[in-house]
């Protein structure tokens, strides 16, 4: 089912759900007739959304990338789910656990444009993607391609399969400010040989927020017989997309980031043709061909986190994926437009709207990223994270739907003062 059709079908149900005794449930009806582009800059609306979050007042939180603080309605649902599982105990675990997990995967498929038969719930993007890297049937001399800007955990797994199986890893470097999609595609294409077996690419580069032309990269790689694994850790719940449109073979994401599910929840998508080619991390009994559950034997886990996926999706759908995406992009462009081109300030994220959304990276010339992050916190009470590797030196800035432009004005003032 296409994502937009799914959202149309569930919208009225979500509006009627008693779960939403929240600020969003009150204000979203008023916003229904307001154009999304207009609503993105409506501070009154987003101040109401902010009421659904309990925020520590000691600092301005501009580090939503590691973990999204979940809104109060989702947090309350988590508590209810914990109570339910604890109340029913082993009865729950031995009866409805698997049916509920299947329902969660079906809802996840609905928001990314696929079906439950291609999805498993994992703990995070690292587990999802490492499952693919380690699960491939590698032979000595096989080659893998990925970027130096990719996430460290996956690069470590590539290093392990290189040491264990004799795989040859090839690192490329993605430009921070590409001139075109074709420039990026060529970066990966030039590293492919007839021995290349797997290419890893970020949907959104975690350290800069750059959105890569995944579909074009997949089409290029497939024309050469190479499978593509996509790191979408920061994408689900951040901006809208249909996974079928990407034409990728594997896709991993962390749901505790922008979908705002409780910690310890992730997703792995596997295209039909590849479900049976991966070795599971934990051995599983024989399954029917094409049964993706063969990859999901992980032992006993905190199932109430999985249960809360449904509540997080309901909240996300009530707020509206398009509204959220527009607001996050607006916030990023709000602050970057005020400092881009300023003497001494370096923006490590593309300017073009389609190449980024809520995440961006900024550095001060002559200042170490760690010193910049420390000074922002100590002197301006702004919490960020320092990034210093590949060709990225700066702080990653990740506002959220609860962030105000007034807070970003404080951040912009701080950058200008430090650059001066």
C-alpha positions in Angstrom: 0.0 0.0 0.0 1.3 3.5 -0.9 2.0 5.6 2.2 -0.4 8.4 1.1 -3.3 6.0 0.8 -2.5 4.5 4.2 -2.5 7.9 5.8 -5.8 8.8 4.2 -7.3 5.7 5.6 -6.2 6.1 9.1 -6.5 9.9 9.6 -10.1 9.9 10.8 -9.5 7.0 13.1 -6.5 8.7 14.7 -8.5 11.9 15.3 -11.1 9.9 17.2 -8.7 8.0 19.4 -9.1 8.7 23.1 -5.3 8.5 23.4 -5.0 12.1 22.2 -5.8 14.1 25.3 -3.0 16.3 24.1 -2.2 19.7 22.8 -1.8 18.4 19.2 -5.3 16.8 19.2 -6.7 20.2 20.1 -4.8 22.4 17.6 -4.5 20.1 14.6 -8.1 20.5 13.7 -7.6 24.3 13.5 -4.6 23.8 11.3 -6.3 21.5 8.8 -7.2 24.2 6.4 -3.9 26.2 6.7 -1.4 25.6 3.9 1.6 23.5 5.1 4.1 26.1 4.0 2.3 28.8 6.0 1.9 26.5 9.0 5.6 25.8 9.1 6.4 29.3 10.2 3.4 29.7 12.5 5.0 30.0 16.0 1.6 30.0 17.7 0.8 26.5 16.3 4.2 25.0 17.2 4.1 26.5 20.7 1.0 24.5 21.2 2.8 21.4 19.9 5.6 22.2 22.4 3.1 21.7 25.3 3.1 18.0 24.6 6.8 17.8 25.6 8.4 17.9 29.1 11.6 19.8 28.4 14.5 20.3 30.8 14.8 24.1 31.3 18.6 24.2 32.0 19.5 24.4 28.3 18.2 24.8 24.7 18.2 21.3 23.3 19.6 21.3 19.7 20.6 17.6 19.8 17.6 15.6 18.8 19.6 13.4 16.5 20.8 10.9 19.0 17.4 10.4 20.6 14.2 12.3 20.2 12.5 13.1 23.4 9.1 11.4 23.1 5.9 13.5 23.5 3.9 13.0 26.7 1.0 11.1 25.0 3.5 8.5 23.7 5.3 8.4 27.1 1.9 7.8 28.8 1.1 5.0 26.4 4.5 3.4 27.1 3.7 3.3 30.8 0.3 1.7 30.0 2.0 -0.9 27.8 4.5 -1.7 30.5 1.7 -2.1 33.0 -0.2 -4.3 30.6 2.7 -6.7 29.9 3.6 -6.8 33.5 0.0 -7.5 34.5 -0.4 -10.4 32.1 3.1 -11.7 32.5 3.9 -14.9 30.6 0.3 -15.1 29.4 0.9 -12.1 27.3 4.3 -13.4 26.1 2.9 -16.8 25.1 -0.3 -15.6 23.5 -0.6 -12.2 21.8 3.0 -11.1 21.7 3.6 -12.1 18.1 0.2 -10.9 16.8 0.9 -7.5 18.3 4.4 -7.4 16.8 2.9 -8.2 13.4 0.5 -5.3 13.8 3.4 -3.0 14.5 5.2 -4.0 11.4 2.1 -3.5 9.4 1.7 0.1 10.7 5.4 0.8 10.0 5.0 -0.5 6.5 2.1 1.9 6.1 4.1 5.0 6.8 7.0 4.1 4.5 5.1 2.6 1.6 5.7 -1.1 2.0 4.2 -4.2 3.6 4.8 -6.2 6.8 6.3 -9.1 4.8 9.4 -7.0 4.1 10.0 -5.5 7.6 11.3 -6.7 10.9 11.6 -4.7 14.1 15.1 -4.4 15.5 16.7 -2.5 18.3 18.3 0.2 16.1 19.8 1.0 12.7 23.2 -0.4 13.7 21.7 -3.8 14.4 19.6 -3.7 11.2 22.5 -2.8 8.9 25.1 -5.0 10.6 22.7 -7.9 10.2 22.9 -7.3 6.4 26.7 -6.8 6.3 27.5 -9.8 8.5 24.7 -11.9 6.9 25.9 -11.6 3.3 27.6 -14.7 1.8 31.0 -13.2 1.4 33.9 -14.7 -0.5 37.5 -13.7 -0.5 38.1 -10.9 -3.0 34.5 -9.6 -2.9 34.4 -5.8 -2.6 32.2 -3.4 -0.6 31.8 0.3 -1.2 30.9 2.9 1.4 31.7 6.5 2.3 34.1 7.8 4.9 31.2 9.9 6.2 29.1 6.8 7.0 28.3 5.8 10.6 31.2 4.2 12.5 29.4 1.1 13.7 28.8 -0.1 10.2 32.3 0.7 9.1 33.5 -1.5 11.9 31.4 -4.4 10.7 32.8 -4.0 7.2 36.3 -4.1 8.8 35.3 -7.3 10.6 34.1 -9.1 7.4 37.2 -7.9 5.7 39.4 -9.5 8.4 37.2 -12.6 8.6 36.4 -13.4 4.9 39.0 -11.4 2.9 36.5 -8.8 1.7 38.1 -5.7 0.1 36.5 -2.4 1.4 36.6 0.8 -0.7 35.9 4.1 0.9 34.7 7.1 -1.0 34.1 10.7 0.2 30.8 12.6 -0.4 31.2 16.3 -1.0 29.5 18.5 1.5 28.2 20.8 -1.2 27.6 18.8 -4.4 27.0 20.6 -7.7 24.5 18.0 -8.8 23.1 14.5 -8.2 25.3 13.2 -10.9 28.4 14.3 -9.1 27.4 12.2 -6.1 26.4 9.2 -8.2 29.8 9.3 -9.9 31.6 9.2 -6.6 30.1 5.8 -6.0 30.2 4.6 -9.6 33.9 5.2 -9.9 34.6 2.8 -7.0 32.6 -0.1 -8.4 34.3 -3.0 -10.1 33.2 -6.4 -11.3 34.0 -7.7 -7.8 31.7 -5.3 -6.0 29.0 -7.1 -4.1 27.4 -4.5 -1.8 27.3 -0.7 -1.7 26.2 1.2 1.4 24.8 4.7 1.1 23.2 7.1 3.6 19.8 8.3 2.9 20.6 11.3 5.1 24.3 11.7 6.2 24.1 11.7 10.0 26.9 14.3 10.6 25.7 16.9 8.1 22.1 16.2 7.3 22.7 16.0 3.6 20.0 13.9 1.8 21.6 11.8 -1.0 20.0 10.9 -4.3 19.4 7.3 -3.2 17.2 6.2 -6.1 19.8 7.3 -8.7 22.6 5.6 -6.8 20.5 2.4 -6.6 19.7 2.5 -10.3 23.4 2.9 -11.2 24.5 0.2 -8.8 21.8 -2.3 -10.0 22.9 -1.7 -13.6 26.2 -3.1 -12.6 24.8 -6.0 -10.6 25.6 -4.5 -7.2 23.2 -4.6 -4.2 22.5 -1.4 -2.2 22.0 -1.1 1.5 20.7 2.2 2.7 21.4 3.8 6.1 18.2 5.6 6.9 18.8 6.1 10.6 17.6 9.7 10.6 14.8 9.5 8.0 11.7 7.7 9.2 9.5 10.3 10.9 11.8 13.1 9.7 10.7 13.5 6.1 8.2 11.6 3.9 9.2 9.0 1.4 8.0 5.7 -0.1 10.7 3.1 0.3 9.5 1.4 -2.9 10.5 4.6 -4.8 14.1 4.3 -3.6 14.6 0.9 -5.4 17.0 -0.2 -2.7 17.7 -3.8 -1.6 18.0 -3.2 2.2 17.1 -0.3 4.4 17.8 0.2 8.2 16.5 2.9 10.5 16.3 3.8 14.2 12.8 4.5 15.2 13.8 6.1 18.5 15.1 9.1 16.5 12.6 11.1 14.4 9.6 8.8 14.8 10.0 9.3 18.6 9.5 5.7 19.6 11.0 4.7 23.0 14.7 3.8 23.0 15.7 0.4 21.6 13.5 0.2 18.5 14.6 0.0 14.9 13.6 -1.3 11.5 15.1 -3.4 8.8 13.5 -3.6 5.3 14.6 -6.3 2.9 13.4 -6.5 -0.7 11.6 -9.7 -1.7 14.5 -11.2 -3.7 16.9 -11.0 -0.8 15.0 -12.2 2.2 16.4 -15.8 1.8 20.0 -14.9 1.0 21.0 -13.4 4.5 22.4 -15.5 7.3 20.5 -14.6 10.5 22.6 -13.2 13.4 20.8 -15.7 15.7 19.9 -19.1 14.3 16.3 -19.8 13.5 14.3 -22.9 12.6 13.5 -23.5 9.0 10.9 -21.1 7.5 8.9 -21.0 4.3 10.8 -19.2 1.5 10.3 -15.4 1.7 9.5 -15.4 5.5 11.4 -12.5 6.8 10.8 -13.6 10.4 13.8 -16.0 10.0 16.0 -12.9 10.5 14.2 -11.8 13.7 15.0 -14.4 16.3 16.5 -12.2 19.0 15.3 -13.9 22.2 13.2 -12.1 24.9 13.1 -8.4 24.5 11.2 -5.5 26.2 8.1 -5.9 24.1 6.4 -2.9 25.6 8.8 -0.7 23.5 7.6 -2.6 20.4 4.0 -2.1 21.4 4.5 1.7 21.7 5.6 1.9 18.0 1.8 2.0 17.3 1.3 4.9 19.7 4.2 6.9 18.3 2.9 6.3 14.7 -0.6 7.5 15.8 0.9 10.7 17.2 3.1 11.2 14.1 0.1 10.8 11.8 -2.0 13.1 13.9 0.6 15.8 13.7 1.0 15.0 10.1 4.2 13.9 8.4 4.1 16.7 5.8 3.6 19.3 8.5 6.5 17.9 10.5 8.8 17.8 7.6 8.0 21.3 6.6 8.6 22.6 10.1 11.9 20.8 10.5 13.1 22.1 7.2 11.9 25.6 8.0 13.8 25.6 11.3 17.0 24.5 9.7 16.8 27.1 7.0 15.7 29.7 9.5 19.0 29.6 11.3 21.4 28.6 8.5 20.1 31.5 6.3 21.1 33.9 9.0 24.8 32.7 9.3 25.5 31.2 5.9 28.2 33.4 4.2 29.1 35.1 7.5 32.8 35.6 8.0 34.3 32.9 10.1 31.2 30.6 10.0 31.2 27.5 7.9 28.0 25.6 7.1 28.8 22.0 6.2 25.3 21.3 4.8 23.9 22.0 1.3 21.8 25.1 0.9 19.3 23.6 -1.6 16.1 22.6 0.2 15.8 19.2 -1.4 19.3 18.3 -0.2 18.5 18.7 3.6 15.7 18.8 6.1 16.0 19.4 9.9 19.7 18.6 10.4 22.6 20.8 9.6 26.2 21.2 10.7 28.1 24.4 11.5 31.7 25.2 12.4 33.7 28.3 13.5 37.0 28.8 11.7 39.9 28.3 14.0 37.8 26.6 16.7 37.8 22.9 17.4 34.3 21.4 17.3 34.7 20.1 20.9 35.5 23.6 22.0 32.6 25.0 20.1 30.2 22.6 21.7 31.6 23.3 25.2 31.4 27.0 24.7 27.8 26.8 23.4 26.8 24.9 26.5 28.9 26.7 29.2 28.3 30.2 28.0 25.0 30.1 26.1 23.3 27.1 27.6 22.8 25.4 24.2 23.3 21.7 23.9 24.8 20.3 20.7 27.2 17.6 19.6 30.7 18.0 18.2 31.7 16.3 14.9 35.2 16.0 13.7 35.9 13.4 11.1 35.9 12.9 7.3 35.6 16.4 5.9 33.2 17.6 8.5 34.4 19.9 11.4 31.7 21.5 13.4 28.6 20.9 15.6 25.6 19.0 14.4 22.4 21.0 15.0 19.2 19.1 15.2 16.1 21.1 16.4 12.8 19.4 16.8 9.1 20.3 16.6 9.3 21.7 20.1 12.1 24.1 19.1 11.2 27.8 18.8 12.6 30.4 16.5 13.4 32.4 19.6 15.7 29.6 20.8 17.3 29.6 17.4 17.9 33.3 17.6 19.9 32.8 20.7 21.9 30.2 18.8 22.5 32.5 15.8 23.6 35.3 18.2 26.0 32.9 19.9 27.6 31.9 16.5 28.0 35.4 15.4 29.6 36.5 18.7 32.1 33.6 18.6 33.0 34.1 14.9 33.7 37.8 15.6 
